[in-house]
């Protein structure tokens, strides 16, 4: 029995939790008693009731621990005494105040990626400081079909936010030529992004601040937040690494939010539902969905196939139950037949996952009819693909993207 579990779990019950079996605590600190165990972890839960200190070795924050949220609620509300009156409307007001206080009458340049995060950041900042904000949309030629147009329409026409559309596809694609290593690709794209920003900032007469739609998971996965030993899994280019020469300070109003919270904030700010509900899209775009070297031809194939896949997902009414779905063009060719011709074309992998924050994910269990339909359409309609496979890896051990 322990205060933390009161009203959640009772003595003697068994419950499912998610934990790493690589780690094992071998002794408890003074004052603690053991209140929960697993086969592998003799000290899975420990408590010091006198001081109201609790420690658990499993992850309460993941969906695989079905009662995790109840434990966190019990701790925050009943034990710590938090009121639980935080609302997105209040966050919006506070964020606006913070942005005004940070920026003063300085000028802000905001990078739009085409995704939800940077769009929400931009609209929020625009509410805070209006015309002091200029958005720069760096079109790196690595977006999905039709995406660049949608961004320009939304910002210029719908919101009337000053927007520079920097069409730099050639520069990015030339720099990526022959580069196969995923980290090298991210570094090139991230570096060029910064070059473009720098140039655009100079053109509009200088900006004091650079705004970005960095989210909390980006922060956790890119850096060792508390200086601990956790390794960098992927260097998401939108965090850190800004060269000194930019001489711009960062405005990152979403840094403490998870994706679902950013969507709530987007709705709060009146962004269209279809935009807010968009699947996440990585900054380096389709470059990390073309394992190996990126070429214009490969991107054209990938764009077409990806659009068909998403079209089928929408038609099946599945877009909103899936966290993220996309196609990956593999650097592998296989033999096939088309009519009476032998083909030797690329393999395309389809990926779809469910998740609440992108930190963990499960592959989506489509029915086979759906997969068959999508594969047939892709092979019939996209020249250059003659085989389609479906990725059934969850995260961990996989990551959502292939690179
Ligand atoms: P992974 O592949 O690490 O992805 O499981 C988790 C989430 O992050 C997105 N992602 C990125 N976003 N720059 C970004 O802005 C990146 O380099 C990057 N890599 C992955 C991914 O799409 C998923 O939503």
Boltz pocket constraint, residues with backbone or C-beta under 6 A from the ligand:
constraints:
  - pocket:
      binder: B
      contacts: [[A, 186], [A, 234], [A, 235], [A, 236], [A, 237], [A, 238], [A, 280], [A, 281], [A, 282], [A, 283], [A, 284], [A, 324], [A, 358], [A, 359], [A, 395], [A, 398], [A, 399], [A, 400], [A, 401], [A, 402], [A, 403]]
      max_distance: 6.0
